[in-house]
Amino acid sequence: MVIFKRILLKLSGESLMGNQQYGIDEKRLAEYAGQIAEVVRMGVQVAIVIGGGNIFRGLSGAAKGFDRVQGDQMGMLATVINSLALNSALNSAGVKSQVLTAIRMEPIGEYYSKQKAVAALERGEVVILSAGTGNPFFTTDTGSSLRAIEVEADVMLKGTRVDGIYTADPEKDPTAVKFDEITYDEIYNRNLKVMDLTATTMCKENNMPIYVFDMDTPGNLKRVLSGEKIGTLVKNK
């Protein structure tokens, strides 16, 4: 029994590093693929957006002197590399999947359209949506919000290394308290860094709930979809 039929899963590029300083940790990649395969077999339709921070982050590049537009384009290409790695890992786990790109780059991936993505989801395939929105100045969180709304997902699941949203950064403040549920307005008012403002506003205005949870613990994705309250739900009132 699953509580969501179609999900948009946002994965962190940094989390793909595992214990490494850079790049892709094959063990973490296989764990992610295993968790996704588990929920696909439960009948869940899965679309995925993955960041590129383990390879290159546009904002960091701009701080080091890169042109912001070209830096963001480099970041988009980093998400494509991660998407191809995840696609390969899912195929090895026996799951049909495909990469759709927001920038034309056949034969690496097909060019994204809502119709292609939804058709693949309805066939039971995992769809990995890469290259962000295809535009500079937009984060992969914003890309995730946009794609979740476009493919009519029931929820956007934000997989992180933290088990939810806290009053402060729990890695820096041991007194931080976790929320089980929180509204978008509370996130604004408390200035919590869940996602960037553009992404959060898109979800608020389109009534797209966000569930933040720890993806780095194997089995957690299944727990979320089975209804266990192990993270934080963000929604309108």
MARVOLO-931810 format. One record per residue (C-alpha): residue number from 1; residue in three letters; z, y, x. Coordinates in Angstrom, 2 decimals, padded with zeros to 5 digits. Each point is the difference from the previous one (the first is absolute). Layout:
% residues N
{NUM; 'ala'; {Z; Y; X}},
...
END
This chain:
% residues 237
{1; 'met'; {000.00; 000.00; 000.00}},
{2; 'val'; {-001.11; 003.31; 001.58}},
{3; 'ile'; {000.88; 003.48; -001.20}},
{4; 'phe'; {-003.22; 001.64; 001.26}},
{5; 'lys'; {-003.50; -001.43; -000.45}},
{6; 'arg'; {-001.93; 002.39; 002.26}},
{7; 'ile'; {001.56; 001.75; 002.99}},
{8; 'leu'; {-001.01; 002.44; 002.71}},
{9; 'leu'; {001.89; -001.00; 003.14}},
{10; 'lys'; {000.37; 002.73; 002.64}},
{11; 'leu'; {000.77; -001.42; 003.43}},
{12; 'ser'; {001.16; 001.93; 003.05}},
{13; 'gly'; {-002.19; -000.08; 003.08}},
{14; 'glu'; {003.10; 000.45; 002.17}},
{15; 'ser'; {001.54; -003.14; -001.50}},
{16; 'leu'; {-002.99; -002.00; 001.23}},
{17; 'met'; {001.18; 000.67; 003.58}},
{18; 'gly'; {003.01; -002.28; -000.56}},
{19; 'asn'; {002.02; 000.19; 003.20}},
{20; 'gln'; {-002.92; 001.31; 002.04}},
{21; 'gln'; {-000.55; 003.61; 001.03}},
{22; 'tyr'; {-003.60; 000.12; -001.18}},
{23; 'gly'; {-002.65; -001.96; -001.85}},
{24; 'ile'; {000.32; -003.06; -002.23}},
{25; 'asp'; {002.70; -002.65; 000.22}},
{26; 'glu'; {-001.65; -003.28; -001.03}},
{27; 'lys'; {003.31; -001.39; -001.31}},
{28; 'arg'; {000.61; 002.99; -002.30}},
{29; 'leu'; {-003.64; -000.11; -001.15}},
{30; 'ala'; {000.33; -003.70; -000.90}},
{31; 'glu'; {003.27; 000.69; -001.85}},
{32; 'tyr'; {-001.67; 002.71; -002.07}},
{33; 'ala'; {-002.95; -002.28; -000.78}},
{34; 'gly'; {002.39; -002.80; -001.01}},
{35; 'gln'; {001.93; 002.28; -002.36}},
{36; 'ile'; {-003.20; 001.29; -001.59}},
{37; 'ala'; {-001.42; -003.52; -000.36}},
{38; 'glu'; {003.23; -001.05; -001.75}},
{39; 'val'; {-000.32; 002.63; -002.74}},
{40; 'val'; {-003.76; -000.49; -000.41}},
{41; 'arg'; {000.76; -003.65; -000.84}},
{42; 'met'; {002.41; 001.30; -002.65}},
{43; 'gly'; {-002.97; 001.68; -001.70}},
{44; 'val'; {000.63; 003.56; 001.19}},
{45; 'gln'; {-003.05; 002.20; 000.64}},
{46; 'val'; {000.52; 001.72; 003.37}},
{47; 'ala'; {-001.64; 003.12; 001.42}},
{48; 'ile'; {001.22; 001.14; 003.42}},
{49; 'val'; {-000.04; 003.23; 001.98}},
{50; 'ile'; {001.26; -000.20; 003.58}},
{51; 'gly'; {000.77; 002.90; 002.34}},
{52; 'gly'; {-001.24; 000.39; 003.56}},
{53; 'gly'; {003.04; 001.41; 001.81}},
{54; 'asn'; {000.25; -003.02; 002.32}},
{55; 'ile'; {-003.34; 001.06; 001.51}},
{56; 'phe'; {-000.51; 003.71; -000.63}},
{57; 'arg'; {001.48; 002.64; -002.30}},
{58; 'gly'; {-002.04; 003.14; -000.68}},
{59; 'leu'; {002.97; 002.37; -000.23}},
{60; 'ser'; {001.40; -001.22; 003.32}},
{61; 'gly'; {-003.42; 000.44; 001.55}},
{62; 'ala'; {-000.23; 003.57; -001.29}},
{63; 'ala'; {003.37; 000.73; 001.61}},
{64; 'lys'; {-001.45; -001.17; 003.31}},
{65; 'gly'; {-003.05; 002.23; -000.23}},
{66; 'phe'; {-002.50; -002.08; -001.98}},
{67; 'asp'; {-002.06; 001.79; -002.62}},
{68; 'arg'; {001.83; -000.82; -003.27}},
{69; 'val'; {-003.12; -001.10; -001.87}},
{70; 'gln'; {-001.15; -002.31; 002.80}},
{71; 'gly'; {003.57; -001.21; 000.51}},
{72; 'asp'; {000.21; -000.98; -003.67}},
{73; 'gln'; {-003.36; -001.75; 000.27}},
{74; 'met'; {001.36; -002.00; 002.93}},
{75; 'gly'; {003.00; -000.89; -002.14}},
{76; 'met'; {-002.32; -001.19; -002.79}},
{77; 'leu'; {-001.76; -002.31; 002.46}},
{78; 'ala'; {003.41; -001.34; 001.09}},
{79; 'thr'; {000.67; -001.03; -003.61}},
{80; 'val'; {-003.31; -001.86; -000.03}},
{81; 'ile'; {001.02; -001.97; 003.11}},
{82; 'asn'; {003.29; -000.98; -001.68}},
{83; 'ser'; {-001.82; -000.85; -003.23}},
{84; 'leu'; {-002.38; -002.34; 001.84}},
{85; 'ala'; {002.95; -001.69; 001.71}},
{86; 'leu'; {001.79; -000.51; -003.32}},
{87; 'asn'; {-003.22; -001.25; -001.62}},
{88; 'ser'; {-000.40; -002.59; 002.74}},
{89; 'ala'; {003.65; -001.08; -000.32}},
{90; 'leu'; {-000.32; -000.36; -003.79}},
{91; 'asn'; {-003.16; -002.09; 000.38}},
{92; 'ser'; {001.87; -002.24; 002.45}},
{93; 'ala'; {002.77; -000.34; -002.61}},
{94; 'gly'; {-002.56; -001.24; -002.53}},
{95; 'val'; {-000.25; 003.25; -001.99}},
{96; 'lys'; {-003.34; 001.56; -000.93}},
{97; 'ser'; {-000.02; 003.67; 000.91}},
{98; 'gln'; {-002.35; 002.80; 000.88}},
{99; 'val'; {000.11; 003.38; 001.69}},
{100; 'leu'; {-001.34; 003.06; -001.82}},
{101; 'thr'; {-000.34; 003.22; 001.99}},
{102; 'ala'; {000.17; 003.63; -001.15}},
{103; 'ile'; {-002.64; 000.83; 002.65}},
{104; 'arg'; {-003.31; -001.84; 000.17}},
{105; 'met'; {000.11; -002.52; 002.85}},
{106; 'glu'; {-001.85; -003.09; -001.11}},
{107; 'pro'; {000.11; -002.79; 001.13}},
{108; 'ile'; {003.66; 000.54; 000.99}},
{109; 'gly'; {000.96; 000.49; -003.63}},
{110; 'glu'; {-001.62; 000.84; -003.31}},
{111; 'tyr'; {000.09; 003.61; -001.19}},
{112; 'tyr'; {002.87; 000.50; -002.47}},
{113; 'ser'; {-000.47; 000.47; -003.72}},
{114; 'lys'; {002.46; -000.60; -002.81}},
{115; 'gln'; {-002.41; -002.43; -001.65}},
{116; 'lys'; {-000.29; -002.18; 003.13}},
{117; 'ala'; {003.76; 000.02; 000.56}},
{118; 'val'; {000.93; -000.89; -003.59}},
{119; 'ala'; {-002.67; -002.72; -000.22}},
{120; 'ala'; {001.36; -001.63; 003.16}},
{121; 'leu'; {003.60; 000.23; -001.27}},
{122; 'glu'; {-001.00; -001.64; -003.27}},
{123; 'arg'; {-001.59; -002.84; 001.99}},
{124; 'gly'; {003.36; -000.56; 001.68}},
{125; 'glu'; {-001.03; 001.45; 003.35}},
{126; 'val'; {002.22; 002.30; 002.07}},
{127; 'val'; {-001.64; 003.38; 000.55}},
{128; 'ile'; {000.88; 001.93; 003.18}},
{129; 'leu'; {-000.82; 003.69; -000.46}},
{130; 'ser'; {-000.48; 001.64; 003.39}},
{131; 'ala'; {-000.84; 003.37; 001.59}},
{132; 'gly'; {002.41; 001.91; -002.24}},
{133; 'thr'; {-001.79; 002.31; -002.43}},
{134; 'gly'; {-002.83; 000.54; 002.49}},
{135; 'asn'; {001.11; 003.62; 000.43}},
{136; 'pro'; {002.13; 001.75; 002.64}},
{137; 'phe'; {003.38; 001.55; -000.88}},
{138; 'phe'; {000.90; -002.88; -002.33}},
{139; 'thr'; {002.48; -002.68; 001.07}},
{140; 'thr'; {-000.24; -003.71; -000.77}},
{141; 'asp'; {002.88; 000.55; -002.45}},
{142; 'thr'; {-002.29; 002.34; -001.93}},
{143; 'gly'; {-002.81; -002.54; 000.33}},
{144; 'ser'; {002.34; -002.65; -001.42}},
{145; 'ser'; {000.98; 002.21; -002.95}},
{146; 'leu'; {-003.65; 000.78; -000.74}},
{147; 'arg'; {-001.11; -003.64; 000.18}},
{148; 'ala'; {002.97; -001.25; -002.06}},
{149; 'ile'; {-000.95; 002.43; -002.76}},
{150; 'glu'; {-003.73; -000.77; 000.27}},
{151; 'val'; {000.32; -003.80; -000.20}},
{152; 'glu'; {002.60; 000.35; -002.79}},
{153; 'ala'; {002.78; -001.80; 001.85}},
{154; 'asp'; {003.27; -000.60; -001.85}},
{155; 'val'; {001.99; 001.26; 003.00}},
{156; 'met'; {-000.39; 001.22; 003.55}},
{157; 'leu'; {002.16; -002.09; 002.32}},
{158; 'lys'; {000.88; 001.80; 003.21}},
{159; 'gly'; {000.96; -002.58; 002.60}},
{160; 'thr'; {002.09; 001.50; 002.80}},
{161; 'arg'; {002.60; -001.12; 002.52}},
{162; 'val'; {002.78; 001.53; -002.15}},
{163; 'asp'; {001.25; -001.69; -003.19}},
{164; 'gly'; {-000.46; 003.02; -002.28}},
{165; 'ile'; {000.64; 003.72; -000.30}},
{166; 'tyr'; {003.29; 001.47; 001.23}},
{167; 'thr'; {001.75; 003.37; -000.25}},
{168; 'ala'; {-000.79; 000.37; 003.73}},
{169; 'asp'; {-001.72; -002.03; 002.72}},
{170; 'pro'; {002.15; -003.19; 000.15}},
{171; 'glu'; {-001.13; -000.62; 003.59}},
{172; 'lys'; {001.60; 003.33; 001.02}},
{173; 'asp'; {002.78; 000.50; -002.57}},
{174; 'pro'; {002.32; -002.99; -000.63}},
{175; 'thr'; {001.48; 001.76; -003.06}},
{176; 'ala'; {-003.38; 000.14; -001.79}},
{177; 'val'; {000.06; -001.48; -003.52}},
{178; 'lys'; {-002.89; -001.98; -001.49}},
{179; 'phe'; {-001.57; 000.79; -003.36}},
{180; 'asp'; {-000.95; -002.84; -002.36}},
{181; 'glu'; {-002.10; 002.44; -002.03}},
{182; 'ile'; {-000.97; 003.64; 000.52}},
{183; 'thr'; {-002.37; 002.44; -001.70}},
{184; 'tyr'; {-002.81; 001.93; 001.67}},
{185; 'asp'; {001.83; 003.23; -000.82}},
{186; 'glu'; {003.11; -001.23; 001.84}},
{187; 'ile'; {-002.14; -000.80; 003.04}},
{188; 'tyr'; {-001.32; 003.58; -000.03}},
{189; 'asn'; {003.42; 001.55; -000.58}},
{190; 'arg'; {001.70; -002.07; 002.71}},
{191; 'asn'; {-002.95; 000.47; 002.39}},
{192; 'leu'; {-000.14; -003.75; 000.67}},
{193; 'lys'; {-002.81; -001.14; 002.32}},
{194; 'val'; {-001.25; -002.94; -002.04}},
{195; 'met'; {-003.68; 000.96; 000.18}},
{196; 'asp'; {-001.80; 003.27; 000.57}},
{197; 'leu'; {000.04; 002.48; -002.89}},
{198; 'thr'; {-003.66; -000.53; -000.92}},
{199; 'ala'; {000.51; -003.75; -000.45}},
{200; 'thr'; {003.26; 000.43; -001.92}},
{201; 'thr'; {-001.50; 002.63; -002.32}},
{202; 'met'; {-003.02; -002.20; -000.76}},
{203; 'cys'; {002.27; -002.86; -001.03}},
{204; 'lys'; {002.22; 002.30; -002.06}},
{205; 'glu'; {-002.90; 001.61; -001.86}},
{206; 'asn'; {-001.70; -003.33; -000.71}},
{207; 'asn'; {003.22; -001.85; -000.86}},
{208; 'met'; {-000.47; -002.54; 002.82}},
{209; 'pro'; {003.36; -001.59; 000.89}},
{210; 'ile'; {000.78; -000.60; 003.68}},
{211; 'tyr'; {002.23; -002.80; 001.26}},
{212; 'val'; {001.30; 000.38; 003.56}},
{213; 'phe'; {001.25; -003.17; 001.69}},
{214; 'asp'; {000.38; -001.80; 003.33}},
{215; 'met'; {-003.27; -001.86; 000.63}},
{216; 'asp'; {001.05; -001.17; 003.46}},
{217; 'thr'; {002.34; -002.67; -001.42}},
{218; 'pro'; {-002.11; -003.06; -000.92}},
{219; 'gly'; {000.22; -000.87; -003.70}},
{220; 'asn'; {000.83; 003.52; -001.17}},
{221; 'leu'; {-003.38; 000.66; -001.61}},
{222; 'lys'; {000.46; -003.06; -002.23}},
{223; 'arg'; {003.55; 001.11; -000.82}},
{224; 'val'; {-001.21; 003.42; -001.12}},
{225; 'leu'; {-002.70; -001.50; -002.21}},
{226; 'ser'; {002.50; -002.48; -001.43}},
{227; 'gly'; {002.17; 002.89; -001.15}},
{228; 'glu'; {002.75; 000.00; 002.63}},
{229; 'lys'; {001.35; 003.52; 000.53}},
{230; 'ile'; {-000.13; 000.12; 003.79}},
{231; 'gly'; {-001.55; 003.46; 000.44}},
{232; 'thr'; {-000.28; 003.37; -001.75}},
{233; 'leu'; {-002.12; 000.81; -003.05}},
{234; 'val'; {-001.48; 003.51; -000.22}},
{235; 'lys'; {-001.20; 001.11; -003.45}},
{236; 'asn'; {-000.12; 002.84; -002.48}},
{237; 'lys'; {003.03; 000.42; -002.27}},
END
